[in-house]
Amino acid sequence: MKILIATGRLAENTVRKAAGEKADVLVADIDIAAFITPKKLVKAIQDAGFSSRYDLILLPGLVAGDFSKVSEELGCKIRLGPKHAYDLSFVLHFTEEVEFSEKVPACELLADVRKEMAFELVRKAEEQAHPSLTLGEVKLGGNSRMKVMGEIVGAAEMNPADLAIRIEAFIARGADIIDLGATLNTLPGQIRRAVSLAKTLTCTPISVDTLDPELIKEGIEAGAKLVLSLNGTNMETAGPIVAKAGVAAVVIPDEGNNLENLIKNIEAARRLGIEKIIADPVLDPVGHNITESIVRYHEFHKTYPELPLFFGAGNVTELMDVDTIGVNATLCGIGAEAGASILFTPEYSDKAQGSIRELKKASEMMQLCKIRESSPKDLGIDLLCIKEKRRRPDSPLPEKIIMARASKNWRVDPAGPIRIRIVPDRISGDGGLIVAEHEKTAVAGESAREVMDTLLELELVSRLDHAAYLGRELEKAELSLRFNRSYAQDDVF
């Protein structure tokens, strides 16, 4: 394929370096490449005297305008390249495989395409997987993907409306199994009502989280597919109920997290006729023998590779004042090597919110690693949130600069003050609305740009300094929604 890349004077060197021998470069009579127009493109081609025919002309990704007539005139496709010249070397690898867009920059298009391909690979692998056991349609163990279990702490005693919102939120975030937690004060009727409500809201398998045999019985009768947990304290009373119902059970060791004791409890469960057993060697928190517990998982999986393993990632994330994204991804990688089948998290504390989504994506990444026999990088999906995979080139400092300083003058905008706040999406935990309140009206939108544009259109802002201030605050509000953080006007983000 013969390719021509159009650019401006400022980006010429970067574009030529990125293009190498893979494409010809056309420099239009303009400094900033994003301002290329159809007329400027035609003139640049004529001035350059290009006589050979091209199959594809790539424009800068931020170019706006209709190039369809020029495309017809030249007899070749004109498409958007990446937003940044630095990404051309990456984009050019895909010119034979991907149909680039007239509206979507190539960098964004390729990211979406690679992501779709990755998810399709995970979906097919899961479809063809041979599990050790199933919970309804959910596969566990074998070569299936690790599944994410989200625990709703104290679910049995929650108000039905609040419980329904929490269940819907966990499903929206990607939970494969919903675990309903009980407390020492939970009554049998409460666990039955909680399970029954959950069953009306989702087909996702429901588990009950309690050691109380009576609550286990009520949960099973209401439709729970999984029981957390069985050990020496309740095996003889709750075990027969589990065996008769044919549901799955997580078997844990008694006090001390002893591996021999766990094996003893598993053998007791088998004698009672429980067929669907999930073992939990117990993941200890950092500072409390986490290394020893990981070794325990490894040793157990080598001895009993056929048994699915329960991996309590929340035991670590809830007890660390560290952002959960990297911790969850690392735990997921360790879990994959240790044979984990269920990744457990309660999303109990504010700092652990988002763990379900993080673990779900991490589990998909680890599945792709297994399929491709690679490390968890360059997969098409990732958990990069703050840091970037490819840093853009830094710009040099101009020779003549004026050092900036904040203005000490402040005056109220005659058009009136505006209060900014956010309303997060309670279900998905991702995004929400930015609200700008004026005495005349309130404006709500998903992005800082659309809210600011609307405020200006309604003539609710009359001073440049006020507009600049609002732009800063609205952008902070948008970032707060994007990173699932709280927002307070005038506070540092």
C-alpha positions as CSV (number, residue, x, y, z in Angstrom):
1,M,0.0,0.0,0.0
2,K,1.4,3.4,-1.0
3,I,0.7,6.0,1.8
4,L,1.1,9.7,2.0
5,I,1.1,11.5,5.3
6,A,0.1,15.2,5.4
7,T,1.4,17.4,8.1
8,G,2.4,21.0,9.0
9,R,5.8,22.7,9.3
10,L,6.1,22.3,13.1
11,A,5.6,18.5,13.1
12,E,7.6,17.8,10.0
13,N,10.7,16.3,11.7
14,T,8.6,14.1,14.0
15,V,6.4,12.8,11.2
16,R,9.4,12.0,8.9
17,K,11.1,10.1,11.7
18,A,8.0,8.2,12.5
19,A,7.1,7.4,8.9
20,G,10.6,6.2,7.9
21,E,10.4,4.2,4.7
22,K,6.8,3.2,5.3
23,A,5.2,6.4,3.8
24,D,5.9,9.6,1.9
25,V,5.5,12.9,3.8
26,L,3.7,16.0,2.5
27,V,4.3,19.3,4.3
28,A,1.4,21.8,3.8
29,D,2.0,25.6,3.8
30,I,0.9,25.9,7.5
31,D,2.5,25.6,10.9
32,I,0.0,23.6,12.8
33,A,-1.0,20.4,11.1
34,A,-4.5,20.3,12.6
35,F,-5.5,23.3,10.6
36,I,-5.1,21.6,7.2
37,T,-8.2,22.2,5.0
38,P,-9.2,20.5,1.7
39,K,-7.9,23.4,-0.3
40,K,-4.6,23.5,1.5
41,L,-4.2,19.8,1.0
42,V,-4.8,20.0,-2.8
43,K,-2.5,23.0,-3.1
44,A,0.3,21.2,-1.2
45,I,0.0,18.2,-3.4
46,Q,0.2,20.4,-6.5
47,D,3.1,22.4,-5.2
48,A,5.0,19.3,-4.2
49,G,4.5,17.9,-7.7
50,F,3.6,14.4,-6.5
51,S,2.8,12.5,-9.7
52,S,2.4,8.9,-8.3
53,R,-0.9,7.6,-7.2
54,Y,-1.5,6.9,-3.5
55,D,-3.8,4.3,-1.9
56,L,-4.2,6.3,1.3
57,I,-3.6,9.8,2.5
58,L,-3.4,10.2,6.3
59,L,-4.4,13.5,7.8
60,P,-3.6,14.6,11.4
61,G,-6.2,13.1,13.8
62,L,-7.5,16.5,14.9
63,V,-8.2,17.8,11.4
64,A,-11.8,18.9,10.9
65,G,-13.6,19.2,7.5
66,D,-15.1,17.2,4.7
67,F,-12.4,15.8,2.4
68,S,-14.7,13.5,0.4
69,K,-14.6,15.6,-2.8
70,V,-10.8,15.8,-2.6
71,S,-10.8,12.0,-2.2
72,E,-12.9,11.6,-5.3
73,E,-10.7,14.0,-7.3
74,L,-7.4,12.3,-6.3
75,G,-8.9,8.8,-6.5
76,C,-7.6,7.6,-3.1
77,K,-8.9,7.3,0.4
78,I,-8.3,10.2,2.8
79,R,-8.5,9.2,6.4
80,L,-7.6,10.5,9.9
81,G,-4.3,9.4,11.3
82,P,-3.4,9.7,15.0
83,K,-3.9,12.9,17.0
84,H,-0.2,13.0,17.8
85,A,2.6,12.6,15.2
86,Y,4.5,10.5,17.8
87,D,1.9,7.7,17.4
88,L,2.4,7.4,13.6
89,S,4.9,4.6,13.9
90,F,2.4,2.5,15.8
91,V,-0.5,3.3,13.5
92,L,1.3,2.5,10.3
93,H,1.6,-1.1,11.3
94,F,-2.1,-1.5,10.8
95,T,-2.8,0.2,7.5
96,E,-3.1,-3.2,5.7
97,E,-5.4,-4.6,8.4
98,V,-7.7,-1.8,9.5
99,E,-10.1,0.5,7.6
100,F,-9.3,3.9,9.0
101,S,-12.0,6.4,9.6
102,E,-12.9,9.8,8.2
103,K,-14.1,11.0,11.6
104,V,-12.4,9.0,14.3
105,P,-8.6,9.5,14.8
106,A,-6.6,6.4,14.0
107,C,-5.1,6.1,17.6
108,E,-8.6,6.0,19.1
109,L,-9.9,3.6,16.4
110,L,-7.0,1.2,16.9
111,A,-7.4,1.3,20.6
112,D,-11.1,0.3,20.2
113,V,-10.4,-2.3,17.6
114,R,-7.6,-4.0,19.7
115,K,-9.9,-3.9,22.8
116,E,-12.7,-5.5,20.9
117,M,-10.4,-8.2,19.6
118,A,-9.1,-8.8,23.1
119,F,-12.5,-9.1,24.6
120,E,-13.7,-11.4,21.8
121,L,-10.7,-13.7,22.5
122,V,-11.6,-13.8,26.2
123,R,-15.2,-14.5,25.3
124,K,-14.4,-17.4,23.0
125,A,-11.9,-18.9,25.5
126,E,-14.5,-18.9,28.2
127,E,-17.1,-20.4,25.9
128,Q,-14.7,-23.3,25.1
129,A,-13.4,-23.7,28.7
130,H,-13.8,-26.9,30.6
131,P,-14.5,-26.1,34.3
132,S,-14.2,-28.1,37.4
133,L,-17.7,-27.1,38.4
134,T,-20.5,-24.6,37.5
135,L,-22.8,-22.3,39.3
136,G,-25.7,-22.0,36.9
137,E,-24.0,-20.7,33.7
138,V,-20.9,-19.5,35.5
139,K,-17.8,-21.8,35.1
140,L,-15.3,-22.2,37.9
141,G,-11.9,-23.8,37.8
142,G,-10.4,-25.8,35.0
143,N,-9.2,-23.5,32.3
144,S,-12.0,-21.0,32.7
145,R,-11.4,-17.3,33.6
146,M,-11.1,-16.4,37.2
147,K,-14.5,-15.1,38.4
148,V,-15.1,-12.0,40.6
149,M,-17.3,-12.3,43.7
150,G,-18.5,-9.1,45.2
151,E,-19.7,-9.3,48.8
152,I,-22.4,-6.9,50.0
153,V,-21.5,-6.6,53.7
154,G,-24.5,-6.8,56.0
155,A,-26.8,-7.4,53.0
156,A,-29.4,-9.4,54.9
157,E,-30.2,-6.5,57.3
158,M,-30.2,-3.8,54.6
159,N,-33.3,-1.9,53.5
160,P,-34.6,-3.7,50.3
161,A,-34.3,-0.6,48.2
162,D,-30.7,0.0,49.3
163,L,-29.9,-3.7,48.7
164,A,-31.4,-3.6,45.3
165,I,-29.3,-0.6,44.3
166,R,-26.1,-2.3,45.7
167,I,-26.9,-5.5,43.7
168,E,-27.5,-3.6,40.5
169,A,-24.3,-1.7,41.1
170,F,-22.2,-4.8,41.6
171,I,-23.7,-6.4,38.4
172,A,-22.9,-3.2,36.4
173,R,-19.3,-3.2,37.6
174,G,-18.8,-6.8,36.4
175,A,-19.4,-9.1,39.4
176,D,-19.8,-12.7,38.3
177,I,-21.1,-13.8,41.7
178,I,-23.0,-11.8,44.3
179,D,-22.3,-12.7,47.9
180,L,-24.9,-11.6,50.5
181,G,-23.2,-11.1,53.9
182,A,-24.9,-11.8,57.2
183,T,-24.0,-10.6,60.7
184,L,-24.2,-12.2,64.1
185,N,-27.6,-10.5,64.5
186,T,-29.1,-11.6,61.2
187,L,-32.4,-13.5,61.5
188,P,-33.4,-16.5,59.2
189,G,-36.2,-14.5,57.6
190,Q,-33.8,-11.7,56.7
191,I,-31.4,-13.9,54.8
192,R,-34.4,-15.6,53.0
193,R,-35.8,-12.2,51.9
194,A,-32.3,-10.9,50.8
195,V,-31.7,-14.0,48.6
196,S,-35.2,-13.9,47.2
197,L,-34.9,-10.2,46.3
198,A,-31.5,-10.8,44.6
199,K,-33.0,-13.7,42.6
200,T,-35.7,-11.3,41.2
201,L,-33.0,-8.8,40.1
202,T,-30.4,-11.0,38.4
203,C,-29.5,-14.4,37.0
204,T,-26.0,-14.0,38.5
205,P,-25.3,-16.8,41.0
206,I,-26.1,-15.8,44.6
207,S,-24.1,-16.9,47.6
208,V,-24.8,-16.5,51.4
209,D,-21.9,-15.5,53.6
210,T,-22.3,-17.0,57.1
211,L,-21.2,-19.9,59.3
212,D,-24.7,-20.2,60.9
213,P,-26.3,-23.5,59.8
214,E,-29.8,-22.1,60.1
215,L,-29.0,-19.1,57.9
216,I,-27.3,-21.4,55.4
217,K,-30.5,-23.5,55.3
218,E,-32.7,-20.5,54.7
219,G,-30.4,-19.1,52.0
220,I,-30.3,-22.4,50.2
221,E,-34.1,-22.8,50.3
222,A,-34.4,-19.3,48.9
223,G,-32.2,-20.1,45.9
224,A,-28.6,-19.5,46.8
225,K,-26.1,-21.4,44.6
226,L,-23.1,-21.1,46.9
227,V,-22.4,-21.1,50.7
228,L,-19.6,-19.3,52.4
229,S,-18.4,-21.1,54.5
230,L,-18.1,-24.6,55.9
231,N,-15.5,-25.7,58.5
232,G,-15.2,-27.9,61.6
233,T,-17.6,-25.7,63.5
234,N,-20.6,-26.2,61.3
235,M,-19.8,-29.1,59.0
236,E,-21.9,-31.7,60.7
237,T,-25.0,-29.5,61.0
238,A,-24.8,-27.5,57.7
239,G,-22.9,-30.0,55.6
240,P,-25.9,-32.4,55.1
241,I,-28.1,-29.5,54.0
242,V,-25.6,-28.4,51.4
243,A,-25.1,-32.0,50.2
244,K,-28.8,-32.6,49.9
245,A,-29.4,-29.3,47.9
246,G,-26.5,-30.0,45.6
247,V,-25.2,-26.5,46.0
248,A,-21.5,-25.4,46.1
249,A,-19.7,-24.6,49.3
250,V,-16.4,-22.8,50.2
251,V,-14.5,-24.9,52.7
252,I,-12.2,-23.1,55.0
253,P,-9.7,-24.2,57.7
254,D,-10.5,-23.8,61.4
255,E,-8.6,-21.2,63.4
256,G,-5.0,-20.8,62.5
257,N,-5.4,-21.2,58.7
258,N,-3.6,-24.6,58.9
259,L,-3.3,-26.4,55.5
260,E,-3.7,-29.8,57.1
261,N,-6.9,-28.7,58.8
262,L,-8.3,-27.4,55.5
263,I,-7.6,-30.8,53.9
264,K,-9.3,-32.5,56.8
265,N,-12.4,-30.3,56.4
266,I,-12.5,-31.0,52.7
267,E,-12.4,-34.7,53.3
268,A,-15.3,-34.3,55.8
269,A,-17.3,-32.4,53.2
270,R,-16.7,-35.2,50.7
271,R,-17.8,-37.9,53.1
272,L,-21.1,-36.0,53.6
273,G,-21.7,-36.1,49.9
274,I,-20.9,-32.5,49.0
275,E,-19.7,-32.6,45.4
276,K,-19.2,-28.9,44.5
277,I,-16.3,-27.9,46.8
278,I,-14.3,-24.7,46.6
279,A,-11.2,-24.6,48.8
280,D,-10.1,-21.4,50.7
281,P,-6.5,-21.7,52.1
282,V,-7.1,-18.0,53.2
283,L,-5.1,-15.1,51.9
284,D,-3.6,-13.2,54.8
285,P,-3.1,-9.4,54.7
286,V,0.2,-7.6,54.2
287,G,2.0,-7.6,57.5
288,H,0.3,-10.7,58.7
289,N,2.2,-13.5,56.8
290,I,0.9,-12.8,53.2
291,T,3.9,-14.6,51.8
292,E,3.3,-17.7,53.8
293,S,-0.4,-17.7,52.7
294,I,0.6,-17.4,49.0
295,V,2.9,-20.4,49.5
296,R,0.0,-22.2,51.1
297,Y,-2.1,-21.6,48.0
298,H,0.6,-22.8,45.7
299,E,1.2,-26.0,47.7
300,F,-2.5,-26.8,47.9
301,H,-3.1,-26.3,44.2
302,K,-0.2,-28.6,43.3
303,T,-1.7,-31.3,45.5
304,Y,-5.4,-30.7,44.5
305,P,-5.4,-29.1,41.0
306,E,-8.9,-30.2,40.4
307,L,-10.4,-28.2,43.2
308,P,-11.3,-24.5,42.5
309,L,-9.6,-22.0,44.9
310,F,-11.2,-19.1,46.6
311,F,-8.8,-16.1,46.7
312,G,-9.7,-13.3,49.2
313,A,-8.2,-10.3,47.4
314,G,-10.3,-8.0,49.7
315,N,-8.3,-9.2,52.7
316,V,-5.4,-7.3,51.3
317,T,-6.9,-4.2,49.6
318,E,-9.1,-3.4,52.5
319,L,-6.2,-3.3,54.9
320,M,-3.8,-1.2,52.8
321,D,-3.9,2.6,52.4
322,V,-2.9,2.2,48.8
323,D,-4.8,2.8,45.5
324,T,-6.4,-0.6,44.7
325,I,-5.8,-0.7,40.9
326,G,-2.2,-1.9,40.9
327,V,-2.7,-4.0,44.1
328,N,-5.7,-5.8,42.6
329,A,-3.9,-6.4,39.3
330,T,-0.9,-7.8,41.1
331,L,-3.0,-10.0,43.3
332,C,-4.9,-11.2,40.3
333,G,-1.6,-12.2,38.7
334,I,-0.5,-14.1,41.8
335,G,-3.9,-15.7,42.0
336,A,-3.7,-16.9,38.4
337,E,-0.3,-18.6,39.1
338,A,-1.6,-20.0,42.4
339,G,-4.7,-21.6,40.7
340,A,-7.4,-19.2,42.0
341,S,-10.9,-19.5,40.6
342,I,-12.8,-16.9,42.6
343,L,-11.5,-13.4,43.3
344,F,-13.3,-12.1,46.3
345,T,-13.8,-8.4,47.3
346,P,-16.3,-6.6,49.4
347,E,-15.7,-3.0,48.2
348,Y,-16.5,-2.2,51.8
349,S,-14.3,0.9,52.4
350,D,-14.4,4.1,50.3
351,K,-10.8,3.5,49.2
352,A,-11.7,0.0,47.8
353,Q,-14.5,1.2,45.6
354,G,-14.0,0.1,42.1
355,S,-12.3,-3.2,43.1
356,I,-14.9,-5.3,41.3
357,R,-14.3,-3.6,38.0
358,E,-10.5,-3.7,38.5
359,L,-10.4,-7.4,39.4
360,K,-12.7,-8.2,36.4
361,K,-10.5,-6.5,33.9
362,A,-7.4,-8.0,35.6
363,S,-8.9,-11.5,35.3
364,E,-9.5,-10.9,31.6
365,M,-5.9,-9.7,31.2
366,M,-4.6,-12.9,32.9
367,Q,-6.8,-15.0,30.7
368,L,-5.3,-13.3,27.6
369,C,-1.8,-13.9,29.1
370,K,-2.5,-17.6,29.3
371,I,-3.9,-17.8,25.8
372,R,-1.0,-15.8,24.3
373,E,1.6,-17.2,26.6
374,S,2.8,-13.7,27.4
375,S,3.2,-11.1,30.1
376,P,0.2,-8.9,30.9
377,K,1.2,-6.1,28.5
378,D,0.3,-5.1,25.0
379,L,-2.9,-7.1,25.3
380,G,-5.4,-4.5,24.0
381,I,-6.9,-4.0,27.4
382,D,-5.2,-2.6,30.5
383,L,-5.6,-1.0,33.9
384,L,-3.5,2.1,33.2
385,C,-5.4,4.9,34.8
386,I,-2.9,7.7,35.8
387,K,0.3,6.7,34.1
388,E,0.7,6.4,30.3
389,K,2.1,3.6,28.2
390,R,3.8,5.9,25.7
391,R,4.9,9.4,26.9
392,R,4.5,12.2,24.3
393,P,7.7,14.2,23.6
394,D,8.3,17.1,26.0
395,S,8.3,20.6,24.5
396,P,11.4,22.9,25.1
397,L,11.0,26.1,27.1
398,P,10.8,29.2,24.9
399,E,13.7,31.6,25.1
400,K,11.6,34.5,26.2
401,I,9.0,33.8,28.9
402,I,7.1,35.8,31.5
403,M,6.8,34.0,34.8
404,A,3.1,33.6,35.7
405,R,1.6,34.8,38.9
406,A,-1.9,34.6,40.3
407,S,-4.0,37.8,40.2
408,K,-4.8,39.4,43.6
409,N,-7.8,41.3,42.1
410,W,-11.2,39.6,42.5
411,R,-14.6,41.0,41.6
412,V,-18.0,39.3,41.5
413,D,-19.3,38.6,38.1
414,P,-22.3,40.9,37.4
415,A,-24.0,37.9,35.8
416,G,-24.0,36.2,39.2
417,P,-22.1,33.5,41.0
418,I,-22.2,29.8,40.0
419,R,-22.0,26.8,42.4
420,I,-20.5,23.6,41.0
421,R,-21.0,20.1,42.4
422,I,-21.1,16.5,41.1
423,V,-23.7,13.7,41.1
424,P,-21.9,10.4,40.7
425,D,-23.5,7.4,39.0
426,R,-24.5,5.2,42.0
427,I,-25.0,2.1,39.9
428,S,-21.9,1.8,37.6
429,G,-19.6,3.8,39.9
430,D,-18.2,5.3,36.7
431,G,-19.0,8.9,35.6
432,G,-22.1,10.9,36.5
433,L,-23.2,14.5,36.1
434,I,-21.5,17.8,36.7
435,V,-24.0,20.4,38.0
436,A,-23.5,24.2,37.7
437,E,-26.1,26.1,39.8
438,H,-27.0,29.7,39.0
439,E,-29.7,31.7,40.7
440,K,-31.7,31.6,37.4
441,T,-31.2,27.9,36.5
442,A,-29.1,24.8,36.9
443,V,-27.0,23.2,34.1
444,A,-26.1,19.5,34.2
445,G,-23.8,17.6,31.8
446,E,-21.3,14.8,31.6
447,S,-18.3,16.9,30.6
448,A,-16.7,20.3,31.6
449,R,-16.9,21.4,28.0
450,E,-20.6,21.0,27.5
451,V,-21.5,22.6,30.8
452,M,-19.3,25.6,30.1
453,D,-20.6,25.9,26.6
454,T,-24.1,25.9,27.9
455,L,-23.4,28.5,30.6
456,L,-21.9,30.8,27.9
457,E,-24.8,30.2,25.6
458,L,-27.3,31.1,28.4
459,E,-25.2,34.3,29.1
460,L,-24.7,33.3,32.7
461,V,-21.0,34.4,32.6
462,S,-19.9,37.9,31.7
463,R,-16.3,38.2,32.9
464,L,-13.2,36.6,31.4
465,D,-11.6,35.9,34.8
466,H,-14.9,34.2,36.0
467,A,-15.0,32.1,32.8
468,A,-11.4,31.0,33.4
469,Y,-12.2,30.1,37.0
470,L,-15.3,28.1,36.0
471,G,-13.3,26.3,33.4
472,R,-10.7,25.2,36.0
473,E,-13.4,24.1,38.5
474,L,-15.5,22.3,35.9
475,E,-12.4,20.3,34.7
476,K,-11.7,19.3,38.3
477,A,-15.3,18.2,38.7
478,E,-15.0,16.1,35.5
479,L,-11.7,14.5,36.7
480,S,-13.4,13.7,40.1
481,L,-16.1,11.8,38.3
482,R,-13.6,10.0,36.0
483,F,-11.5,8.9,39.0
484,N,-14.5,8.3,41.3
485,R,-13.3,10.9,43.8
486,S,-15.3,13.4,45.9
487,Y,-15.4,17.0,44.7
488,A,-15.6,20.3,46.6
489,Q,-15.5,23.6,44.9
490,D,-12.2,25.5,45.4
491,D,-10.5,22.5,47.0
492,V,-7.2,21.2,45.4
493,F,-7.9,18.0,43.3
